[in-house]
């Protein structure tokens, strides 16, 4: 099975200096690519000078995570793409357990490893942890991470498990499935696009897995920190896009309650003296309504929608019922 590890870069020389060594050391069974999203620093000069075995693909514009990968993967031949963030440290034997599952489970299309916090290696990392799910209203959560509560890794998720979405921080996908699903939705630019792709894969009958024997450490927030209101804007808007496109059943009650919860979040940001984040939610709704006709058309293309949630509202469980770990749900 031919594996391509594909790292998207935008002005990330420092991250490449820090994290590429582990990828090169522990990925002998894969071909490594660095895809540059029209950087203005000398990161690509650094890669070509220090790692001549790494293949470089140059995109003409910075189209974000979604378009950046879509454009690059058209030029890569492999059975499995591993989309790896530039701020991830990998470990010995991180690829083999993933490939074993792909080879033994033909209907498994997407896999993520155990994702731990690079800065606090005994704890799960925010972006993916031990595999993702969403609630009825489109709010994502993970085994090992509910909102900002991160669990310590004590082996509670040492399993191979079916999940609903895999993290874009380290995202293994069969190339044929990625192409069949037409890749990421480029309107998203960045954030939530991997959840949308996983949802479409689920609607198409594929399985998504978490494989604990593969372990990586993610720095997180290296390109866009949690304090950046643009991240809030993209997360809230793209989550709404994903719901409209893919959710099964009547939309109005789900969307009404979801938009109400977004309003509550906006007020919460105001009380926390974070007006830029409150405004970001408002802007996300404006953009959502702008694209609503387009996504209603996209919704019609998703013919085989499945039940997508096991929890009605993770927001109520977490904030009102004080259930702060996955196993309490």
C-alpha atoms as a printed R data frame, in Angstrom:
    type eleno elety resid chain resno       x      y      z
1   ATOM     1    CA   UNK     A     1   0.000  0.000  0.000
2   ATOM     2    CA   UNK     A     2   1.518  3.293 -1.132
3   ATOM     3    CA   UNK     A     3   1.391  6.069  1.495
4   ATOM     4    CA   UNK     A     4   1.892  9.796  0.983
5   ATOM     5    CA   UNK     A     5   2.435 12.003  4.044
6   ATOM     6    CA   UNK     A     6   1.383 15.475  2.930
7   ATOM     7    CA   UNK     A     7   2.197 18.544  5.038
8   ATOM     8    CA   UNK     A     8   0.561 21.864  4.170
9   ATOM     9    CA   UNK     A     9   2.765 24.877  4.858
10  ATOM    10    CA   UNK     A    10   2.172 28.611  4.951
11  ATOM    11    CA   UNK     A    11   5.020 30.744  6.270
12  ATOM    12    CA   UNK     A    12   5.881 27.945  8.667
13  ATOM    13    CA   UNK     A    13   9.662 27.661  8.576
14  ATOM    14    CA   UNK     A    14   9.963 27.517 12.384
15  ATOM    15    CA   UNK     A    15   7.383 24.733 12.586
16  ATOM    16    CA   UNK     A    16   9.094 22.772  9.818
17  ATOM    17    CA   UNK     A    17  12.445 23.139 11.589
18  ATOM    18    CA   UNK     A    18  10.900 21.820 14.800
19  ATOM    19    CA   UNK     A    19   8.624 19.039 13.573
20  ATOM    20    CA   UNK     A    20   9.943 17.732 10.241
21  ATOM    21    CA   UNK     A    21  12.795 15.736 11.839
22  ATOM    22    CA   UNK     A    22  10.393 13.325 13.573
23  ATOM    23    CA   UNK     A    23   8.355 12.869 10.381
24  ATOM    24    CA   UNK     A    24  11.464 12.075  8.346
25  ATOM    25    CA   UNK     A    25  12.864  9.741 11.019
26  ATOM    26    CA   UNK     A    26   9.700  7.704 11.508
27  ATOM    27    CA   UNK     A    27   8.155  7.607  8.005
28  ATOM    28    CA   UNK     A    28  10.456  5.317  6.047
29  ATOM    29    CA   UNK     A    29   7.459  3.499  4.586
30  ATOM    30    CA   UNK     A    30   5.943  6.671  3.094
31  ATOM    31    CA   UNK     A    31   6.736  9.399  0.582
32  ATOM    32    CA   UNK     A    32   6.785 12.831  2.245
33  ATOM    33    CA   UNK     A    33   5.453 15.941  0.527
34  ATOM    34    CA   UNK     A    34   5.459 19.560  1.660
35  ATOM    35    CA   UNK     A    35   2.759 21.621 -0.016
36  ATOM    36    CA   UNK     A    36   3.400 25.353  0.079
37  ATOM    37    CA   UNK     A    37   0.433 27.730  0.095
38  ATOM    38    CA   UNK     A    38   2.216 30.716 -1.507
39  ATOM    39    CA   UNK     A    39   4.451 31.448  1.487
40  ATOM    40    CA   UNK     A    40   6.426 34.675  1.676
41  ATOM    41    CA   UNK     A    41   9.092 33.330  4.040
42  ATOM    42    CA   UNK     A    42  11.972 31.014  3.094
43  ATOM    43    CA   UNK     A    43  10.403 27.831  4.426
44  ATOM    44    CA   UNK     A    44  10.597 26.033  1.093
45  ATOM    45    CA   UNK     A    45  14.253 26.971  0.686
46  ATOM    46    CA   UNK     A    46  14.820 25.428  4.109
47  ATOM    47    CA   UNK     A    47  13.085 22.176  3.123
48  ATOM    48    CA   UNK     A    48  14.825 21.795 -0.226
49  ATOM    49    CA   UNK     A    49  18.228 22.558  1.314
50  ATOM    50    CA   UNK     A    50  17.942 20.284  4.335
51  ATOM    51    CA   UNK     A    51  15.619 17.511  3.166
52  ATOM    52    CA   UNK     A    52  16.259 16.832 -0.542
53  ATOM    53    CA   UNK     A    53  14.238 13.596 -0.362
54  ATOM    54    CA   UNK     A    54  11.046 15.506  0.460
55  ATOM    55    CA   UNK     A    55   8.929 16.355 -2.565
56  ATOM    56    CA   UNK     A    56   7.691 19.950 -2.812
57  ATOM    57    CA   UNK     A    57   4.462 21.129 -4.393
58  ATOM    58    CA   UNK     A    58   3.888 24.876 -4.774
59  ATOM    59    CA   UNK     A    59   0.343 26.245 -4.847
60  ATOM    60    CA   UNK     A    60  -0.103 29.566 -6.610
61  ATOM    61    CA   UNK     A    61  -2.348 31.091 -3.903
62  ATOM    62    CA   UNK     A    62  -3.131 30.599 -0.233
63  ATOM    63    CA   UNK     A    63  -6.529 28.932 -0.508
64  ATOM    64    CA   UNK     A    64  -6.498 27.760  3.091
65  ATOM    65    CA   UNK     A    65  -6.543 24.176  4.304
66  ATOM    66    CA   UNK     A    66  -9.348 23.050  1.992
67  ATOM    67    CA   UNK     A    67  -8.205 24.371 -1.380
68  ATOM    68    CA   UNK     A    68  -4.547 23.936 -0.481
69  ATOM    69    CA   UNK     A    69  -4.956 20.192 -0.080
70  ATOM    70    CA   UNK     A    70  -7.445 19.821 -2.935
71  ATOM    71    CA   UNK     A    71  -5.031 21.421 -5.376
72  ATOM    72    CA   UNK     A    72  -1.984 19.510 -4.162
73  ATOM    73    CA   UNK     A    73  -3.495 16.031 -3.940
74  ATOM    74    CA   UNK     A    74  -4.374 16.133 -7.636
75  ATOM    75    CA   UNK     A    75  -0.631 15.792 -8.266
76  ATOM    76    CA   UNK     A    76   0.071 12.946 -5.819
77  ATOM    77    CA   UNK     A    77  -0.308  9.244 -6.598
78  ATOM    78    CA   UNK     A    78  -0.857  7.085 -3.522
79  ATOM    79    CA   UNK     A    79  -3.308  4.599 -2.078
80  ATOM    80    CA   UNK     A    80  -3.613  6.531  1.180
81  ATOM    81    CA   UNK     A    81  -3.063 10.221  1.870
82  ATOM    82    CA   UNK     A    82  -1.947 11.231  5.355
83  ATOM    83    CA   UNK     A    83  -2.748 14.914  5.765
84  ATOM    84    CA   UNK     A    84  -0.451 16.037  8.551
85  ATOM    85    CA   UNK     A    85  -0.327 19.448 10.201
86  ATOM    86    CA   UNK     A    86   3.080 21.095 10.225
87  ATOM    87    CA   UNK     A    87   2.955 21.320 14.046
88  ATOM    88    CA   UNK     A    88   2.733 17.573 14.715
89  ATOM    89    CA   UNK     A    89   5.459 15.371 16.181
90  ATOM    90    CA   UNK     A    90   5.048 11.752 15.124
91  ATOM    91    CA   UNK     A    91   6.370  8.673 16.911
92  ATOM    92    CA   UNK     A    92   8.046  5.403 16.020
93  ATOM    93    CA   UNK     A    93   5.775  2.992 14.132
94  ATOM    94    CA   UNK     A    94   2.985  5.571 13.783
95  ATOM    95    CA   UNK     A    95   1.978  4.541 10.246
96  ATOM    96    CA   UNK     A    96   1.971  0.723 10.474
97  ATOM    97    CA   UNK     A    97  -1.118  0.271 12.726
98  ATOM    98    CA   UNK     A    98  -3.119  2.566 10.457
99  ATOM    99    CA   UNK     A    99  -2.186  0.627  7.332
100 ATOM   100    CA   UNK     A   100  -3.034 -2.668  9.022
101 ATOM   101    CA   UNK     A   101  -6.594 -1.472  9.571
102 ATOM   102    CA   UNK     A   102  -6.919 -0.189  6.009
103 ATOM   103    CA   UNK     A   103  -5.684 -3.522  4.636
104 ATOM   104    CA   UNK     A   104  -8.032 -5.587  6.800
105 ATOM   105    CA   UNK     A   105 -11.150 -3.408  6.622
106 ATOM   106    CA   UNK     A   106 -12.013 -2.524  3.046
107 ATOM   107    CA   UNK     A   107 -14.942 -0.277  4.007
108 ATOM   108    CA   UNK     A   108 -12.877  1.869  6.359
109 ATOM   109    CA   UNK     A   109 -12.101  5.064  4.454
110 ATOM   110    CA   UNK     A   110 -10.696  7.474  7.063
111 ATOM   111    CA   UNK     A   111  -8.573  6.936 10.190
112 ATOM   112    CA   UNK     A   112  -7.053  9.133 12.869
113 ATOM   113    CA   UNK     A   113  -4.426  8.201 15.483
114 ATOM   114    CA   UNK     A   114  -4.366  9.059 19.173
115 ATOM   115    CA   UNK     A   115  -3.632 12.794 19.307
116 ATOM   116    CA   UNK     A   116  -1.912 14.049 22.448
117 ATOM   117    CA   UNK     A   117  -0.842 17.535 23.529
118 ATOM   118    CA   UNK     A   118   2.715 18.381 22.501
119 ATOM   119    CA   UNK     A   119   3.068 20.787 25.437
120 ATOM   120    CA   UNK     A   120   1.561 18.402 27.989
121 ATOM   121    CA   UNK     A   121   2.173 14.927 26.643
122 ATOM   122    CA   UNK     A   122   0.142 13.025 29.227
123 ATOM   123    CA   UNK     A   123  -3.050 14.749 28.064
124 ATOM   124    CA   UNK     A   124  -5.189 14.567 24.948
125 ATOM   125    CA   UNK     A   125  -5.041 17.455 22.507
126 ATOM   126    CA   UNK     A   126  -8.010 19.653 21.659
127 ATOM   127    CA   UNK     A   127  -8.113 18.961 17.912
128 ATOM   128    CA   UNK     A   128  -9.226 15.351 17.705
129 ATOM   129    CA   UNK     A   129  -8.081 13.651 20.918
130 ATOM   130    CA   UNK     A   130  -9.365 10.039 20.675
131 ATOM   131    CA   UNK     A   131 -11.861 10.559 17.861
132 ATOM   132    CA   UNK     A   132 -14.714 12.933 17.172
133 ATOM   133    CA   UNK     A   133 -18.502 13.065 17.262
134 ATOM   134    CA   UNK     A   134 -21.139 15.787 16.913
135 ATOM   135    CA   UNK     A   135 -24.411 16.425 18.703
136 ATOM   136    CA   UNK     A   136 -27.813 17.035 17.133
137 ATOM   137    CA   UNK     A   137 -27.032 20.720 16.671
138 ATOM   138    CA   UNK     A   138 -23.670 20.247 15.006
139 ATOM   139    CA   UNK     A   139 -21.379 20.959 17.958
140 ATOM   140    CA   UNK     A   140 -18.257 18.779 17.758
141 ATOM   141    CA   UNK     A   141 -16.739 16.948 20.705
142 ATOM   142    CA   UNK     A   142 -14.215 14.158 21.202
143 ATOM   143    CA   UNK     A   143 -13.410 11.192 23.327
144 ATOM   144    CA   UNK     A   144 -10.883 12.807 25.636
145 ATOM   145    CA   UNK     A   145 -12.033 16.403 25.037
146 ATOM   146    CA   UNK     A   146 -15.321 18.144 25.734
147 ATOM   147    CA   UNK     A   147 -15.129 21.863 24.921
148 ATOM   148    CA   UNK     A   148 -12.007 23.084 26.767
149 ATOM   149    CA   UNK     A   149 -11.770 20.156 29.210
150 ATOM   150    CA   UNK     A   150  -8.918 17.832 28.250
151 ATOM   151    CA   UNK     A   151  -8.584 14.391 29.813
152 ATOM   152    CA   UNK     A   152  -5.342 12.801 30.921
153 ATOM   153    CA   UNK     A   153  -4.422  9.767 28.836
154 ATOM   154    CA   UNK     A   154  -4.495  6.818 31.242
155 ATOM   155    CA   UNK     A   155  -5.369  4.232 28.613
156 ATOM   156    CA   UNK     A   156  -9.126  4.795 28.780
157 ATOM   157    CA   UNK     A   157  -9.286  5.062 24.985
158 ATOM   158    CA   UNK     A   158  -6.773  2.378 24.072
159 ATOM   159    CA   UNK     A   159  -8.968  0.759 21.472
160 ATOM   160    CA   UNK     A   160  -9.807  0.664 17.796
161 ATOM   161    CA   UNK     A   161 -13.153  2.417 17.637
162 ATOM   162    CA   UNK     A   162 -15.741  3.654 15.189
163 ATOM   163    CA   UNK     A   163 -15.951  7.440 15.304
164 ATOM   164    CA   UNK     A   164 -17.925 10.041 13.397
165 ATOM   165    CA   UNK     A   165 -15.102 12.355 12.376
166 ATOM   166    CA   UNK     A   166 -11.316 12.279 12.297
167 ATOM   167    CA   UNK     A   167  -9.111 15.257 13.035
168 ATOM   168    CA   UNK     A   168  -7.511 17.216 10.220
169 ATOM   169    CA   UNK     A   169  -4.372 17.480 12.366
170 ATOM   170    CA   UNK     A   170  -3.504 13.914 11.321
171 ATOM   171    CA   UNK     A   171  -5.993 12.601  8.805
172 ATOM   172    CA   UNK     A   172  -5.503  9.333  6.903
173 ATOM   173    CA   UNK     A   173  -7.876  8.889  3.947
174 ATOM   174    CA   UNK     A   174  -8.041  6.472  1.032
175 ATOM   175    CA   UNK     A   175  -7.200  8.470 -2.086
176 ATOM   176    CA   UNK     A   176 -10.036  6.918 -4.096
177 ATOM   177    CA   UNK     A   177 -12.584  7.972 -1.469
178 ATOM   178    CA   UNK     A   178 -11.163 11.489 -1.228
179 ATOM   179    CA   UNK     A   179 -11.523 11.842 -4.993
180 ATOM   180    CA   UNK     A   180 -14.975 10.234 -5.078
181 ATOM   181    CA   UNK     A   181 -16.204 12.771 -2.505
182 ATOM   182    CA   UNK     A   182 -14.614 15.649 -4.486
183 ATOM   183    CA   UNK     A   183 -12.269 16.491 -1.640
184 ATOM   184    CA   UNK     A   184 -12.799 19.263  0.859
185 ATOM   185    CA   UNK     A   185 -15.414 21.975  0.479
186 ATOM   186    CA   UNK     A   186 -13.341 24.993 -0.545
187 ATOM   187    CA   UNK     A   187 -15.937 27.498  0.710
188 ATOM   188    CA   UNK     A   188 -14.867 26.521  4.233
189 ATOM   189    CA   UNK     A   189 -11.302 27.839  3.713
190 ATOM   190    CA   UNK     A   190 -10.211 26.268  7.017
191 ATOM   191    CA   UNK     A   191 -11.742 24.562 10.075
192 ATOM   192    CA   UNK     A   192 -14.549 21.960 10.177
193 ATOM   193    CA   UNK     A   193 -13.843 20.886  6.580
194 ATOM   194    CA   UNK     A   194 -12.642 17.503  7.813
195 ATOM   195    CA   UNK     A   195 -15.919 17.000  9.718
196 ATOM   196    CA   UNK     A   196 -17.862 17.829  6.571
197 ATOM   197    CA   UNK     A   197 -15.803 15.356  4.531
198 ATOM   198    CA   UNK     A   198 -16.240 12.644  7.173
199 ATOM   199    CA   UNK     A   199 -19.980 13.288  7.292
200 ATOM   200    CA   UNK     A   200 -20.231 12.918  3.521
201 ATOM   201    CA   UNK     A   201 -18.183  9.722  3.765
202 ATOM   202    CA   UNK     A   202 -20.596  8.391  6.408
203 ATOM   203    CA   UNK     A   203 -23.577  9.324  4.234
204 ATOM   204    CA   UNK     A   204 -21.911  7.357  1.439
205 ATOM   205    CA   UNK     A   205 -21.639  4.239  3.606
206 ATOM   206    CA   UNK     A   206 -17.973  4.349  4.654
207 ATOM   207    CA   UNK     A   207 -16.548  3.720  8.123
208 ATOM   208    CA   UNK     A   208 -14.243  6.040 10.066
209 ATOM   209    CA   UNK     A   209 -11.896  4.698 12.730
210 ATOM   210    CA   UNK     A   210  -9.682  5.738 15.615
211 ATOM   211    CA   UNK     A   211  -6.559  3.578 16.021
212 ATOM   212    CA   UNK     A   212  -4.847  3.997 19.380
213 ATOM   213    CA   UNK     A   213  -1.616  2.149 18.524
214 ATOM   214    CA   UNK     A   214  -0.648  5.121 16.352
215 ATOM   215    CA   UNK     A   215   0.286  8.126 18.492
216 ATOM   216    CA   UNK     A   216   1.209 11.719 17.602
217 ATOM   217    CA   UNK     A   217   1.695 14.964 19.524
218 ATOM   218    CA   UNK     A   218   0.010 18.123 18.247
219 ATOM   219    CA   UNK     A   219   1.096 21.636 19.205
220 ATOM   220    CA   UNK     A   220  -2.223 23.175 18.107
221 ATOM   221    CA   UNK     A   221  -3.086 26.765 17.261
222 ATOM   222    CA   UNK     A   222   0.192 27.322 15.436
223 ATOM   223    CA   UNK     A   223  -1.433 28.849 12.358
224 ATOM   224    CA   UNK     A   224  -4.525 30.390 13.977
225 ATOM   225    CA   UNK     A   225  -4.669 30.550 17.782
226 ATOM   226    CA   UNK     A   226  -7.834 30.124 19.853
227 ATOM   227    CA   UNK     A   227  -7.600 33.789 20.829
228 ATOM   228    CA   UNK     A   228  -7.951 34.837 17.186
229 ATOM   229    CA   UNK     A   229 -11.542 35.865 16.394
230 ATOM   230    CA   UNK     A   230 -11.136 34.638 12.812
231 ATOM   231    CA   UNK     A   231 -10.968 31.110 14.218
232 ATOM   232    CA   UNK     A   232 -14.277 31.725 16.027
233 ATOM   233    CA   UNK     A   233 -15.814 33.041 12.805
234 ATOM   234    CA   UNK     A   234 -14.727 30.030 10.736
235 ATOM   235    CA   UNK     A   235 -15.717 27.454 13.351
236 ATOM   236    CA   UNK     A   236 -19.228 28.824 13.867
237 ATOM   237    CA   UNK     A   237 -19.926 29.497 10.177
238 ATOM   238    CA   UNK     A   238 -18.532 26.230  8.858
239 ATOM   239    CA   UNK     A   239 -20.377 24.228 11.482
240 ATOM   240    CA   UNK     A   240 -23.633 25.731 10.156
241 ATOM   241    CA   UNK     A   241 -22.620 24.914  6.580
242 ATOM   242    CA   UNK     A   242 -21.994 21.307  7.590
243 ATOM   243    CA   UNK     A   243 -25.382 20.939  9.277
244 ATOM   244    CA   UNK     A   244 -27.283 22.344  6.301
245 ATOM   245    CA   UNK     A   245 -25.466 20.092  3.832
246 ATOM   246    CA   UNK     A   246 -25.546 16.793  5.609
247 ATOM   247    CA   UNK     A   247 -28.046 16.522  8.478
248 ATOM   248    CA   UNK     A   248 -30.879 14.035  8.294
249 ATOM   249    CA   UNK     A   249 -34.446 15.059  9.105
250 ATOM   250    CA   UNK     A   250 -36.339 18.381  9.356
251 ATOM   251    CA   UNK     A   251 -33.967 21.322  9.350
252 ATOM   252    CA   UNK     A   252 -36.002 24.164 10.853
253 ATOM   253    CA   UNK     A   253 -36.176 23.049 14.520
254 ATOM   254    CA   UNK     A   254 -32.517 22.010 14.525
255 ATOM   255    CA   UNK     A   255 -31.315 25.231 12.931
256 ATOM   256    CA   UNK     A   256 -33.539 27.418 15.116
257 ATOM   257    CA   UNK     A   257 -32.156 25.921 18.321
258 ATOM   258    CA   UNK     A   258 -28.592 25.972 16.991
259 ATOM   259    CA   UNK     A   259 -28.781 29.632 16.012
260 ATOM   260    CA   UNK     A   260 -30.224 30.411 19.441
261 ATOM   261    CA   UNK     A   261 -27.301 28.665 21.124
262 ATOM   262    CA   UNK     A   262 -24.920 30.663 18.938
263 ATOM   263    CA   UNK     A   263 -26.624 33.827 20.205
264 ATOM   264    CA   UNK     A   264 -26.069 32.683 23.787
265 ATOM   265    CA   UNK     A   265 -22.392 32.080 22.986
266 ATOM   266    CA   UNK     A   266 -22.144 35.587 21.536
267 ATOM   267    CA   UNK     A   267 -23.558 37.109 24.727
268 ATOM   268    CA   UNK     A   268 -21.191 34.961 26.798
269 ATOM   269    CA   UNK     A   269 -18.231 36.397 24.887
270 ATOM   270    CA   UNK     A   270 -19.478 39.906 25.649
271 ATOM   271    CA   UNK     A   271 -19.595 39.149 29.386
272 ATOM   272    CA   UNK     A   272 -16.080 37.750 29.108
273 ATOM   273    CA   UNK     A   273 -14.982 41.074 27.553
274 ATOM   274    CA   UNK     A   274 -14.234 39.449 24.198
275 ATOM   275    CA   UNK     A   275 -16.252 41.660 21.840
276 ATOM   276    CA   UNK     A   276 -14.272 40.620 18.756
277 ATOM   277    CA   UNK     A   277 -15.401 37.009 19.247
278 ATOM   278    CA   UNK     A   278 -18.998 38.107 19.797
279 ATOM   279    CA   UNK     A   279 -18.835 40.070 16.549
280 ATOM   280    CA   UNK     A   280 -17.237 37.071 14.814
281 ATOM   281    CA   UNK     A   281 -20.322 34.965 15.578
282 ATOM   282    CA   UNK     A   282 -22.572 37.676 14.137
283 ATOM   283    CA   UNK     A   283 -20.416 37.814 11.000
284 ATOM   284    CA   UNK     A   284 -20.514 34.017 10.733
285 ATOM   285    CA   UNK     A   285 -24.322 34.141 10.620
286 ATOM   286    CA   UNK     A   286 -24.300 36.859  7.966
287 ATOM   287    CA   UNK     A   287 -22.012 34.723  5.807
288 ATOM   288    CA   UNK     A   288 -24.145 31.651  6.506
289 ATOM   289    CA   UNK     A   289 -27.297 33.351  5.210
290 ATOM   290    CA   UNK     A   290 -25.388 34.577  2.177
291 ATOM   291    CA   UNK     A   291 -24.449 31.011  1.246
292 ATOM   292    CA   UNK     A   292 -27.723 29.416  2.361
293 ATOM   293    CA   UNK     A   293 -29.219 28.979 -1.168
294 ATOM   294    CA   UNK     A   294 -26.007 27.301 -2.331
295 ATOM   295    CA   UNK     A   295 -25.931 24.869  0.598
296 ATOM   296    CA   UNK     A   296 -29.584 23.998  0.286
297 ATOM   297    CA   UNK     A   297 -28.734 22.846 -3.241
298 ATOM   298    CA   UNK     A   298 -25.772 20.889 -1.902
299 ATOM   299    CA   UNK     A   299 -28.083 19.283  0.648
300 ATOM   300    CA   UNK     A   300 -30.160 17.767 -2.153
301 ATOM   301    CA   UNK     A   301 -27.041 15.983 -3.418
302 ATOM   302    CA   UNK     A   302 -26.658 14.101 -0.120
303 ATOM   303    CA   UNK     A   303 -29.293 11.459 -0.820
304 ATOM   304    CA   UNK     A   304 -28.452  8.790  1.787
305 ATOM   305    CA   UNK     A   305 -28.333 10.786  5.009
306 ATOM   306    CA   UNK     A   306 -27.762  8.789  8.190
307 ATOM   307    CA   UNK     A   307 -28.484  9.479 11.850
308 ATOM   308    CA   UNK     A   308 -25.484 11.553 12.798
309 ATOM   309    CA   UNK     A   309 -25.695 12.073 16.571
310 ATOM   310    CA   UNK     A   310 -25.939 10.051 19.763
311 ATOM   311    CA   UNK     A   311 -26.238 13.027 22.112
312 ATOM   312    CA   UNK     A   312 -28.994 15.603 21.708
313 ATOM   313    CA   UNK     A   313 -27.030 18.556 23.091
314 ATOM   314    CA   UNK     A   314 -23.449 18.436 24.285
315 ATOM   315    CA   UNK     A   315 -23.866 22.092 25.293
316 ATOM   316    CA   UNK     A   316 -26.584 21.249 27.838
317 ATOM   317    CA   UNK     A   317 -24.732 18.161 29.078
318 ATOM   318    CA   UNK     A   318 -21.500 20.078 29.610
319 ATOM   319    CA   UNK     A   319 -22.565 23.509 30.814
320 ATOM   320    CA   UNK     A   320 -25.796 22.693 32.671
321 ATOM   321    CA   UNK     A   321 -25.450 19.033 33.689
322 ATOM   322    CA   UNK     A   322 -21.703 19.403 34.394
323 ATOM   323    CA   UNK     A   323 -20.717 16.295 32.429
324 ATOM   324    CA   UNK     A   324 -17.138 17.171 31.593
325 ATOM   325    CA   UNK     A   325 -15.722 13.869 30.310
326 ATOM   326    CA   UNK     A   326 -16.822 11.652 27.455
327 ATOM   327    CA   UNK     A   327 -17.554  8.662 29.661
328 ATOM   328    CA   UNK     A   328 -19.964 10.765 31.766
329 ATOM   329    CA   UNK     A   329 -22.221 11.374 28.782
